[in-house]
Amino acid sequence: MRFGAPLVARETALTRRSPVAKLGAATILSFALLSTLDAVAPAIALVGTLAVVPLFGIPLGRLALRCWPLLVSALGMAVATALFAAEPTGQQLFWGVTTGSVGDGLSLALRLLAVALPGVVAFATIDPTDLADALIQQVRLSPRYAIGTLAALRLLPLLADEWRLLVLARRARGVAARGPVSWAKITAGTAFALLVGAIRKGIRLAVAMDARGFASGRARTSARVSRFTTADGVLVAGAVALAALALGVSLATGAFRPLL
């Protein structure tokens, strides 16, 4: 699946919620899970998030295909922690792996997934133009930064397409990976070329925005009205309830381990 391909298969009531409400709900849930190191709280939050993903019009299979780097990172984190724990605790299983190191690896993997997934779902269902309108009218953010955010989100699919073009251009010149080391060098070179192109586009875009008066400081009007409704508040309240449930069960079971 291409990066720019939409995750949302159909529009639902949750898809139409305010971008501010979606980002607020994702932020509340993510920050709540950062307060503990146990595996119970992120597991409950992850199950709750996956349960509401279809309600956002996102098929779970399509979400898994898009988030495969996140899944690989979580698996690698769990394996690395289990094998190379600084202070192994618990009963030894095999090759220096203990029950404590396995539990720590599972906890870190679940925390990574539970913290990142709400943000993925939120951004997948947010239209950049709706986000800019909401930031200006609901958060009272300066139009200069709100429109800059809009432009940055619009450029993400373009950067993904440029990455594909760079890879195909290198293949056409006969530059192909013949092992892990050459693959790393080619990837680094492609990433540097993409970075240079992104910086040039950002400079041109900034000059164009200033030329159109976004830095003038004058009051601007909005073409579309963006309101924070009761349904948006319910979405934020649902995130608060899920975070409270996850932390509450963690405290009740004695698994809660504060970060600080």
N, C-alpha and C positions, 0 to 999 in steps of 0.2 A: 504493500500500500504506500502510495506517495505521501510525503509529509503534508502537502497542501490539500490532499483529499479530505472532504468533510467527514467528521465522525458521526454527526447527527443524521439519522436515517429518516426521522419524521419530527414534525414540530408538536410539542406538547405544552401543557400549562406551565411546567417548570422551565421549559426552554424559553418561554416568553417573559420570565421574571427579569427584574432589573439587573444589569451587570453589577451594580454596586452591591445588591443583595447576594448575588452568587459569589463575588469575591470576598465579601464579608463573611459569609458562611464558611467558605473554604479556609479563610485565615483563622477564624475562631477555632475550627476543628484541628487545624494543623498545629497552632500554637499550644493548644491544650495537650496534645500528644507529646510535645517536646518537653513537658514538665516531668515525665516519668521514663524510667529505663526498663520497665517490665514488659512482658509480652501480652498480658491480658488486655490492657487498655487499647493498644493498637489493633489487636485482633478483633475486638468488639467494634471499634470504629471502622475497620476495614470491611467487616461483614455488613455493617449498616450502610456504608457508602456504596458497596456493590449492589445492595438491595434496591437502592434508589436510582442507580445508573440507568436502567431501562426506562424509568419514569422521565428521564431527560431526553428520551428518544435515541439513546446510544446503545446499539447491540453489544453485548459483552464480548463476543468474538472479535468484532471490529476494534473494540477498545484494547483487547489483548494484543492484536497485531500491531497497533500503533504504539503500544507501551512496551514492546519487547526489549528495548534497551534498559528500561527501568526494571523489568523482571530479571534480566541477566545481571544487572548490578546488585539487586537484592540477593540473588543466589550466590554470586561471588562474595558478597559481604558475609553471608552466613557461613560459607565454607571456609573463608579466610579466618574468621573469628574462631570457628571451631578448631581449626588446625594450629593456629598461632596465637592463642590467647596468652596474654602477658602473665596472668595468675590463674592457672587452671584450678577449678574447684569442683567438688562433687566426686562421684565415683568414676574411675577410669574405665573407658570403653575399649579403645584400641589405638595404637600408635600415638599415645599421649593425648588423645581426645577424651574429654571428660563430659559428664552430664552437664556440669556448669558451663563449659565452653559452648556446648551445643545449644543450651538455653540462651546464652548471651547472643550467639549468632542468629538464632531464630528471632529474638527480640529486636535486634538491629534491623533485620530484613523486614519484619512486620512494620516497624516504625517508619522505615523508608517508604514502603508502599502506602501506608496509611496517611503519611504526611503529604506525599506527592500526588496521590490520586485525586483528592478533592480539587486541587488546582488544575489538573488536567481536564477534569470534567467541566469545571467552571469556564476555562478559556475555550474549550471545544464548543460550548453553547453560546458564546458571546460574539455578537457582531461588532467589529471594531467601531463602526459609526455609532451604534447604540452606546458603546462604552464611552466614547468621547462626549456624547450628549449627556450621559448620566454623570460623568465627572464634572462637567461644567455646571449643570443645573442642580444636581443633588449634593455633590461634594463641594461645590463652589471653587473648583480648581481653575487656575488661570487657563484661558483658551490656548495660550502658547504651548503649555505642557500637555494639555488634553489632545490637541491636534497633533502634537509630536508623537504622543502615544498611538494615536490612530495611524499615523504614517508608518511607525515602526511595525505595528501589527500587519499592515498591508504589505510590507516588504518581506515578511517572513516566508510566504510561499515563493516569492521571487528568488530569495536566496537559496531555497531548496532546489528550484529549477536550475539556477546557475551552478550549483554544486554538481548536478547531473551533467550539465554541459561541459564543465571542466574535466570531469572524469572521462566522458566520451571523447573529448578533444585529446586528452593524454593517451587514450587507447588508440586513437587514429594515428598518432605519431609513433606508435610502437612502444609506449611506456606502459609496461604491465608488471604487476607484482609477481615475483618468483620466490617468495618466501616471506616469513614474518618481518624480517628486517627491511626488505625492499617495500613491503606493504606499508610499514610505518613511515618510511621516508616519503613515499608517494602521497600518503594521506596528509602528512604534515605540510608538504608543499602545496597540495590542493587547498588545505585549510588556510594557509598563508595568502594564497591568491584570492580566495573568497573574502578574507578579512580586508585586504587592500581594496577590493571592489566595493565592499560594504562601506568602508570609510569614505570613499569617493562619492558614493551615492548619498551618504548622510550629509556630506558637506554641500553637495548640490541642492539637496532637499532643504537644508537649513537656510541657504541663501534665497531659495525660491519662496520659503515661508516668510522670511523677513521682507522680501520685496513685495509681498502681498499684504503687509501690514500687521502680521501677527505679533510683532514686537512693539507696536505703537502704544500699547497700554490703554487704548480707548475701549469703552464698553461695546461689546458685541452682542448681537441678537442671535437667537437660535431658530433654525427653520422648523424643528420638530420639538414637541413638548415631551419631556421625560419626567415621570413622576414615580415616587417611591410609595407603593400601594400597601394595603393591609396584607395581601398575599406575599409581598416581598418580605414583610416583617415576619410572617409565619415561616418562611424559608430560613431566615436567620435564627428564629427561635428553635426550629428543628435542629439546626446545627449545634446550638447551645445545649439542647436536650441530649443529643447524641454524645457530645463531649462530656456532659455531666454523668451520663449513664456509664460511659467507658471508664472514667476516673472513679466513679462511685463503686462499680464492681471491682475494680482493681484495689481500692481501699478495703472493701468488705472482705475480699479473699486474702488480704495480707500480702498481695504481690506487689503493691505499689512501692517503687524505689525512686525517690525524688532525684532529679537531675543535679541539684545543688545541695 
